[in-house]
Amino acid sequence: MAKEKRFEKIYSQDLGSTEIWVDRQTGVQYLFHASGYAGGGGLTVLTDRDGKPITQPIEN
């Protein structure tokens, strides 16, 4: 039985490396950005105006 991946990349933009990932268990979206060759980057939860996490429906 194959183990399903928890995170799925749903968006990619070529500005360094900018991606949006979704946690398939919670529906919460995360923004990842990396720049340069040093491997430096950051990951943060995407939020709406009120500071609540942006989510998408979870597919079973």
VMD Tcl script that draws the C-alpha trace (Angstrom):
set ca {
  {0.00 0.00 0.00}
  {1.52 3.32 -1.09}
  {1.63 6.10 1.44}
  {-0.07 9.27 0.17}
  {1.87 12.51 0.13}
  {0.72 15.00 2.75}
  {1.73 18.15 0.86}
  {0.93 19.06 -2.73}
  {2.37 21.94 -4.77}
  {-0.53 23.88 -6.29}
  {1.28 26.96 -7.68}
  {4.74 27.88 -8.89}
  {6.15 31.21 -10.06}
  {9.67 31.84 -11.34}
  {10.81 34.63 -9.00}
  {13.70 32.82 -7.40}
  {11.50 29.94 -6.34}
  {8.02 30.92 -5.20}
  {5.52 28.12 -4.59}
  {2.22 27.55 -2.82}
  {1.79 24.21 -1.09}
  {-1.36 22.77 0.48}
  {-1.51 20.38 3.41}
  {-3.85 17.67 2.13}
  {-4.91 16.70 5.68}
  {-5.93 20.19 6.85}
  {-6.44 22.17 3.62}
  {-4.13 24.96 4.91}
  {-2.05 26.72 2.24}
  {1.61 27.69 2.70}
  {3.88 30.04 0.74}
  {7.48 28.92 0.13}
  {10.16 31.19 -1.33}
  {13.85 30.48 -1.89}
  {16.49 32.61 -3.53}
  {20.05 32.02 -4.68}
  {22.25 28.96 -4.43}
  {22.75 28.94 -0.67}
  {19.51 27.06 -0.10}
  {18.10 29.88 2.02}
  {14.35 30.13 1.98}
  {11.26 30.48 4.04}
  {7.87 28.93 4.55}
  {4.82 30.64 6.03}
  {1.11 30.04 6.26}
  {-1.02 32.14 3.91}
  {-3.62 34.22 5.75}
  {-6.62 36.33 4.83}
  {-7.15 39.95 5.93}
  {-8.30 38.82 9.36}
  {-5.22 36.67 9.94}
  {-7.06 33.38 9.48}
  {-5.30 30.65 7.47}
  {-6.36 30.33 3.84}
  {-7.73 26.85 3.26}
  {-9.21 24.86 0.43}
  {-11.66 21.98 0.58}
  {-10.08 18.64 1.43}
  {-10.62 15.88 -1.13}
  {-11.11 12.41 0.33}
}
mol new
graphics top color blue
foreach p $ca { graphics top sphere $p radius 0.5 }
foreach p [lrange $ca 0 end-1] q [lrange $ca 1 end] { graphics top cylinder $p $q radius 0.2 }
display resetview
